[in-house]
Amino acid sequence: MTSVTASPSTGGRRPAGTRTVPPWRVVFGAVFVMSWCGNQFSPLLLLYKHEEHYSTLLVNLLLGVYVGGLAPALLLAGALSDRYGRRPVMTVGTLTALAAGAVLALGPLGVAPLFIGRLLSGVTVGIAMAVGNSWLKELSQAPHDPSADTGAGARRASTAFTLGSGLGALVAGALAQWGPRPEVLPFVLQIVVAAPFVWLVRRIPETSPGDLGGPLRRQLRVPAAGHRRFLRVVAVAAPWLFASAALAYGYLPVLLSGSTGSWGLAYATALTGLTLGIAALIQPWAKRIDSPSSARGLVVFLFLTAAGLLVMTGAQYWQSLWLGLAAAAVLGCAIGTGLVSGLLEVQRIAGPRDLAGLTGVFYTLAYAGFLTPIVLAAVTSLFGTTTLLLALVVLALLCAASVLLAYRRHLPTGERAATGAART
C-alpha cells in the first residue's frame, strides 16, 4: 500500500506494509497534468483549420487566446497562495483543468466553447506555473526533501511542465490523426488523467502559512520585479521562451501544411513531441551551464533561439519537412535551457515572500511570446513570411547582445558576495 505523507513531522508509526510518496512527486504530477491541459490543443490547430474551415488567423487566435486567462492567473495566483496557502489555490487549478476539458470537448458546437475552454486552460496553466512551481521548490528542500540539491525545485518544475506539455500534445495529436471523435476524445482523456489530483493535492503538506493580512492589492505588489537583474536579464529573455514554442509547433505546421498533405496532424504532433521532448531531456545539461555569477545560461538560450529561428526560416522558404524537424530540435534545446536558467535566476532574485509572485511575473512575460504567431499572421500579407522570420532572428540576436551587456551586473546580494569571494 502506498500513502502520501500529510505532514513532514507526522508522529507515530506508519502501518506495516505502507510506503510514503514524497510530497513533491504529487505536486510534480499536478503540474504535469495541468500543463497537459494547456498544451494538448496545439497539434489540433490543423484539425480545426481543415475540418471546421477556420482561417489561419482564427486558429492562431485560438492558440494564443489562453494568454487572456493565463496572465491574470499568473499575477493573482501567487498572491492568493501567499494569503490562503498553496493547497487551496492548486486545488482550484485542478478543478479548472477539468472544466477546460469539458468545455473544449464541446468544440464541434462552434468556436465559442473553444475560446472559453482556452481561457480556462490559461487559468489552469497560470496556477500551475505560479503556485505549483513555487510549491515544488518549497517541497524540494528540508524538511520535506533534505537530500535535494539547491537546483532541484527549478529542475523539477521545468521538467513537469515540459513533459506534461509534450505528452499531452503527443496523445491529443495521435488521437486526432488516428482515433475516433478527434475533436472530443483528447479532452475526455485529459479529464480522466487530471481528476485524481483534485483529491491528491489536498493531502500534501502546506508550505505557505497563508497568514498574510491587509488588503490583497498590497500583496499583489512584487518588489523583486523591480530588481535590476530581473529587468535587464530575465525580462529581456523571457518572452522568447514561448515565442519559440508557439512558432515551433503552433505556427510551423501551418506554414508547412502544403507539404504535409493528409499527414498534417501527425507532422504537427511530431514537431510538438520533438520540441518538448528535447526541451525536457536537455534540462540536466542546462542546469550545469547555469551560473549564479553570470547570465551564461540565458545567453546560450538566446543564441540557440536565433539559430532555431534561422533553420525554421529555411524550412518555410524551401518547404522542407526535414528542416522543420531540425528547427523544432534546436528550438527545443533553447526552450529547455531557457526555462531552467530563467527559473534559477528568479529563485536567486526573489525574497521569501516574493517567490510565487516573481515566478508569476516571469511566466507572464514568457507567455507573452505565445502571441507571436498571431502578430505574424496579421502582418504577413504586408511583409512576407520569410522577411518576418528573419526579422525575428535579428531581434533574438539583439536581445542576446543586451543580456551580454548585463552579463555579471546587478547580481543578487548572496551571489555577488559568493562571486567576490571566489575571485579573491
N, C-alpha and C positions, 0 to 999 in steps of 0.2 A: 504494500500500500504506500502511496506517495501523498505527502501533505505539503501545503505551503505554509511556511513559517509566518505566523501572525505578528510576531514581535521578536527583535533580536535578543531580548532579555527575558524571554518566557522562562519561568521557573518550572521545576518538576521534571519527571522523567517522561520521555516520549513512549508511546505504546510500542511494544516489541513488534518488529517487522515493518516499521514505518521508516521512511527516509524523508529528509527535508529538501524541498526545492528552494534554492537560493532566491530571495525575493526579486533580485534584478532580472532573473530569467523570465518571470511572469510579466514584468514591465517591458522587457525586450519583446516578448510575444505580443503585448498590446500595441506597442509602437509598430511592430511588423504588420499586424492585421489592419491597423488604421492607415498605414502607408499603402497597403494593398488596396484599400478602398479608394484612395486618392488617385492612383496611377493606372488602374485597370482600364480606364476609359481611353487612354492614349492610343492603343492599337486599333480601337474601334472607329476611329475617325473616318477611315476609308469606307467602312461599312455604312455609316450614315451618309457619306457623300454619294455612294453608288446606289444604295437601296432606297434611301429617302430623298435623293437628288438635292441635298443641301449644297450650297455654294462653298467654295474654298474658304471665303471669309467667314461664313457662318460656322463651319466646323472648327476653324481656329478660334472663333469666339467661344464655342463650347469648351474647347481645351483650356482657354485662359480665364473664363468667367469665374472659375472657382477661386481665383485670387480675391474676388469680392467677398467670399466667405472666409478665406484663409487669413487675409491681412488683419481684419478686426479680431479674429480669434487669436492670432499670434500676439497682438498687442494687449488684449484683455485677459487671456487665459493665465498668463504668468502672474499678473497682479491678483487675480481671483484665487489662484492656488496659494499665493502668499497669505491671503486673507482667510481662506477657508480650508486650506490644506490641499495636497496633491491628489489624494484619493478621490474626493468627490468630483473634482474637475475632470479627471481622467475617466471616471465613470460616465459622465456626460458625453465625453468623446466617444466612448464605445457605443453609446446609445445613438449618437448622430451617425456613426458608421452604419448601424442597422437601418436607420431612417433613409440615409442616402441610397443604400442598395435597393430599398423598397421603392423609392420614387423613381430611380433610374430604370428599374425594371418595367416601368410604365412608359418608357420611351416610344414604343410603337404607336402610342396615342397622339404623339405630336412633340413639338420642340419644347413646350413649356415644362414638362416633367424633367427633361434633360437639363434645362437651365437651373431649375430648383434643386435637382439632385446634385449637380455640380457645385452649387453653392454650399449644400450640406457637406459634400465631400471636402470642400475647402475648410469648413469649420472643423471637421474631423482631423484633418492633417495639421491644421494650426494648433489644435490642442496637443496632438502627439508631439509636435516639434517643440513647442514652448514648455509644456509641462512634462510630457513623457521623457524628453531628453534630460531635463533637469532632475527628474526623479531617478532616472538611470544613473546619472552622475553621482547623486547622493547615496544611492544604494550600492555603488561600486567603490566604497571606501569603508573604513571602520566606522561603527561596529558591525555593519551588515556584510561586508566582504573584505576582511582585513588583508587578504592575500593579493588584492587587486593593485596594479600599478597606477601611477598618477594619471596616465592617459586612458585608462580602461573605460571610464564613463563616456568620453567623446568617441572612442573607437566603437563601443557597443551601440551607442546611439546612431552613429552614421551607418553601421552595418545593418542594424534593424531597419532603418529607412530604405537603404538601397536594396536589401534582399526582399523586403515586403513590396516595394515598388516594382522590382524586376519580376518576381514570381507572380504577382497579381496581373501584370501586363501579359506575361507569357501564357498564363492559364486563360485569361479572357480572350487573347488573340487566337489561341488554339481552338477554343470553343466556338469563336466566331467564324473561323475558317472551316472547321470540320464538324462542329456539333449542331444539334437541333436548337431552334429558337435562339439564334445568336444575339438578339437584342435583349433577351431576358435572362437566359441561363447563367451568364457570367455574374450577374448581380445577385441572383439567388444563391449561388455558391459562396459569394463573398459574405452574405448574411450568415450562412451556416458556419463559416470559418470564424467570424467575429463574435457570434453570440456568446460563446462560453466566457469571454473576457469581461462581459458585464458583471459576472459573478466573481471571477478570479481576481480582478483588480481591487475588489473590496476586501480582500484578505491580506493585502500587502501592507507592511509597516508604513506608517505616516512619517515623513521626514521633515515636513514643514509644520511648525507649531500652529499655524493658522490663527494667530492671536493678534494680528495687526489691527489696531483701532484707527479711528479717524476716517475722513472721507476717502472713498475709493479713488477719486480724482487725483489726490495726492500720491496714492500708491501706484498710479499709472505712470508716474514720472520715473524715468530710468537714468539716473545721473551718469552711469557709466557710458551711456550712449554718446555723451559729450567728450569722452576721453579722446585725446588727440590720436592715440594709436588706433582706436576704433574708426575714427573719421577718415584718417589718411591711409590706412592699410586695409582694414576689414571691409569698410563700406565701399571702397573702390572695387574690391574683388568680388564681393558677394553676389551682385546681380548676374555675373557670368555663370554662376553655378547652374541655375535652372534655365537660363537662356540656352546654355549648351544642351541641357536635357531636352527642352522643348524643340530645339532645332534638330537634334539627332533623331528622335523617334516620334516627334509630332509633325514637323514640317518637311523633313527629308522624304518620308514615304509618299507624301502628296506630290512633291517635286518629281519623284521617280515613278509615279503611277503609270505613266505611259509605257515604261519599260517592264513593269511587273505583270501587267495584264491581270488574269484571273487569280494570280498568286499574290496580289497586293497585300491582303491581310496577313498572310504568312510572312511576307517580307517585312512588313511593319512590326510584326511580333518579334521577328529575328533581330531587327535593329534595336528594339526596346530591351530584349533579353541580353543582347551583346553589350549594349551601353551600360546597363545597370549591373550586369554580372561582372564585367571588368571593373566597374566602379567599386563593387564590394571586394573583389579579390585583391585589388591594389592597395587597400587601406592599411594593412600591416606595413607595407613599404612606405606609404605616405606618413605613417606615424614616425618612422625612422628618419625621414628627411626634415620633419618639423624641428624647429629650433626655438627655444624661448628667448634667444638673444638676437633673432633676426626674423625677417619675413620670408625666409627661404622657401617654405612650403607654398605660400601663396604666389610667389614669383614663378615657381615651377608650374603651378596650376594655370596661371595666365598664359605662359608660353605654350603649354600643351593645348589650351583652348584655341589660341591663334592657329596653331598647327592643324588641329582638328577642323576648324572652320575653313582653312585653305584646302584641305583634302575634300571637304564637303562641297566647296565651290567647284572643284574639278569633277566630282561625281555628278553635280547638277549640269555642268556645261557639256560633258560627254555622255550624260545619261547612263553612267556606269554603275551597275549594281554592286560590283566588287569594290569600287572606290567608296560607294555608300557604306559598305560594311567596314572598310578601313577607317572612314571618318567616324563611325559610331565607336569603334575600338579606341581611337585616340581621344575622342571626347569623353568616353568612359574613364580613361586614365585621368583626364583632367578633373572630372567630377569627383572621383574618389579622393584624389589628392586635395582638392579644394575644400571638400566637406570636412575631412578630418582636420586639416590645417586651420580652417576658419573656426571650427568649434573649439579647438585648443586655444586659439587666440582669444576667443570670447571668454573662456573659462579663466584665463590668466588675467583678463582685464576686469571681469565682474567682481563686485564685492559680495559678501554673504547674502545680502538682501536683493542683489541685482541680477543674480544668475538667470532666473526664469525670464525676467523682463528683457535682459540683454539678448538672451537666446531668441526671444520673440522678435526683437528688432532685427537681429541678424537674418532670421528666416524671412521676415517681411521684405527686406532688401533683396534677399536671394530669389524669392518667388516673384518679385517684380520683373525679373528676367523672363519669366514664363509668358509675359505678354509680347515678347519679341516677334513671334510668328504673326500675331495679329497686326502689328505695325508693318511688317514686311508685306503681308498680303494686301494691306490697304494702299501701299505706295508702289507696288511692283510695276504697275502699268506706267508709272512716271519715270522710273529709273532702270528697270530691268532687274531680274533676279541675280544675275552674276555680279553686276555692279554693287548691289546691296550687300551681298555676301562678302565681297572683297572689302567693302567699307567696314564691315564688322571685324574682319581680320585686322585692319589698321587700327580700329578702335581698341581691340583687345591688346595689341602691342603698346599702344599709348598708355593704357591702364597699367600694363606691366612696368613700363618706364616710371610711371608715377609711384608705384609701390616700391620700386628700386630706390627712388629718391628718399623714401622714408624707411629704408631697409632696417636700420638699427635705431631709429629715433622713437622717442615717446614710449619707451618700454614701461610696462607697469613696474612699480617700485621694487617688488621682490626680484623680478627678472633683471632689472638694471643693477641691483646690488650683486646678484649672482654673477652677472657678466663682468662687472668690475673686479670682483674677487678672482675670477678665472684669469683675467688679464694680468693681474698682479702676481 
